[in-house]
Amino acid sequence: MNGRPVNIAIFELGELPEEISDKYPDYPEMIAQWLAPSMPEARFTGISLVRGEKAPPVDTYDGYIYSGSRYGVYDELDWFDPLKFFIQSAAGARIPQFGICFGHQVIAEAMGGKAVKSDRGWGVGVHTYSMQLQKNRGNTKQIRIMVMHQDQVVELPEKAQVIGGNKFCPIGAVRYPDSVLTVQFHPEFNMDYMFDLLDLRGGVTIPIERTEAARKSLSQTSERSLIADWAADFFREQTAGPA
């Protein structure tokens, strides 16, 4: 059911590989295209911190989404600290936030957790996560979703709740008490984009055996629309006015 118009800003925290940047939309548009069918009442605005744009006043939008990135939270970039302060400020104002991959990691760091380059190496392809898509604990569902990461969240602040993951990535999805959800996986990725990433990175940054396993895993369908419905419900719940 459509509600009132909801204005959501999508922070671009990374850029597409140059070799395929003319073939696909940038990450804010990719995320908007993924979420829009489940949330037609939303209006999306891209804000590119990675290209030098500044974050707006925290109350400018009804909600925020943070994209993936080739950077790690341990890199030293001048926009990292302002981004963490923004995340903290939005959480304090109870403005809903949704983090994807690097967004998942930088929110963890901003909220008092820790993310590192994992000694488990690259997670790529379609992985199965056990997810609690409802607020009540114990109601879990096995979902297939695309991943592309080597960094992982390894510590969370006390009140954060792990709501998804698997053996490879135990802290794969998190609900924070201050209107924040984060996921390590990439629900916005489609099959073509993942294949192109594997072609670019396989045997270069990603070991060839993991690349080949990832290609085989893509015979499974990513349940990205299910996650879009879940994210849309989250934003609706958090932005709903008084009954």
Order of alpha helices (4+ residues) and beta strands (2+ residues): beta-alpha-beta-beta-alpha-beta-alpha-beta-beta-beta-beta-beta-beta-beta-alpha-alpha-alpha
